[in-house]
């Protein structure tokens, strides 16, 4: 089988990417080492690749077993057809998971807050992005991560602050849940809490005075 060679020229050095299905996984580390021409060159290559293919996101998931109606997560991800490039990113950052989708696309993701704080953010502070859009999204992402780390997201006011910052990220983007839906869940939660509290009080009164 013929190999497909993809030459990626960055900052005056050439990185060779070899793609061949017959190469075994045992040689993965050897193949990845071919990228390692130098820490700076590799860092700027990954930053440039992420600038075009990566994204920083804040997700809201409805939780019935959570103290608040929403679980909020910060996530850094890259999707790409070439598995080896994402393996390189995973190896360089030292965190995250890699999986394939049914359509043949590989998906690299870091959604652990500690890894984002200690590995992802410092890495891209060292190797900054070039596009203004990615720079802006990264700065906004950092602000939200700071709020998550300080537990601000555990209050309704904190979530409002996160929503205001997220509003500008990824040019608004398509959201699974609108801000109105997210905030209205708190009203429903409050009403349900009041109802349950009222029912509990009524039951206590009945028990103390006896049923008619």
Secondary structure, DSSP 8 states (H G I E B T S, - for coil): ---EEEEEEETTEEEEEEE-TTS-GGGHHHHHGGG-S-HHHHHHHHHHHHHHHEEEEEEEEE-SSSSSSEEEEEEEEEEES-HHHHHHHHHHHT--EEEE-TTS-EEEEE--HHHIIIIIHHHHHHS--SSHHHHHHHHHHHHHHHHHHTTGGGSHHHHHHHHHHHTTGGGG---SS-HHHHHHHHHHHHHHHHHHHHHHHHHHHHHHH---
